Amino acid sequence: MSDDDLDSTWEPQPDTGDPVDKLDLDDLGLLGELTHPMRSRILRSLKQPRTVAEVAEQLDMPVTRLYHHINRLEDLGFIRVVATRRVAAVTERRYQVTAKSFGIADHLFTSADKAELAAALGALFDVAKLQFQREVEHGNSLRSDTNDEHSILSLGTGYYSPDRRDELLSRLREVIGEFDSDLPDDDPEAIRTSVFIAVFPETT
């Protein structure tokens, strides 16, 4: 975050800096916090610095519903205060995520209880499923004649050589890395687009 992002009445917090590119979690319990329906929406909103009131306005909900979740996310280190200002007798705070994305530490795939790991990872699919179902039920982009131009829905099984499989994964990672968001979420031209990809070998 640059000083230009803040008007002159805001005081940047020292030693905050920009969010790191990725933060790997070493506790499966923390993944549940990321996939919590309300907290996941708050985290998306706080990709940019915002006050609780600004988050509430973007999410179209009462600000009183957010304080508990904001405090929880701050306590866990997912968000932090990046700027403050005095408004009458009150100190107003702007929050931002500490990382652009969150992942799972590699060691958990071998050290964690298998059932707990499966449940935690399954929660990611649940989030994607709920977002998709909400768009189908309440949105219009997937119910238009041009939906094939703006979305992809595919489930399949391929049979690849190890080299071919590795090439698929490598190219997907490159595309994901290349197509990072190019507009802020409050830009009128920005189209919020969900991307959920799962590629894994089937051994059972």
PEFENSUL-V863032 format. One record per backbone hydrogen bond with DSSP energy under -1.0 kcal/mol. CO is the residue of the C=O (numbers start at 1). NH is the residue of the N-H. Records with the same first field share a line. If there is no record, write none. Layout:
BEGIN
CO=NH / NH
END
This chain:
BEGIN
2=5
3=6
7=10
11=84
20=100
23=103
25=105
27=30
30=34
31=35
36=40
38=42
39=43
40=44
41=45
42=46
44=47
45=48
46=97
50=95
51=55
52=56
53=57
54=58
55=59
56=61
62=65
63=66
66=70
67=71
68=72
69=73
70=74
71=75
72=76
73=78 / 79
74=77
78=98
80=96
82=13
83=94
84=11
85=92
87=90
90=87
92=85
94=82 / 83
95=50
96=80
98=20
101=23
103=25
105=108
106=109
107=110 / 111
108=112
113=117
114=118
115=119
116=120
117=121
118=122
119=123
121=124 / 125
122=126
123=127
124=128
125=129
126=130
127=131
128=132
129=133
130=134
131=135
132=136
133=137
134=138
135=139
144=147
146=149
147=151
161=165
162=166
163=167
164=168
165=169
166=170
167=171
168=172
169=173
170=174
171=175
172=176
173=177
174=178
175=179
184=187
187=190
END
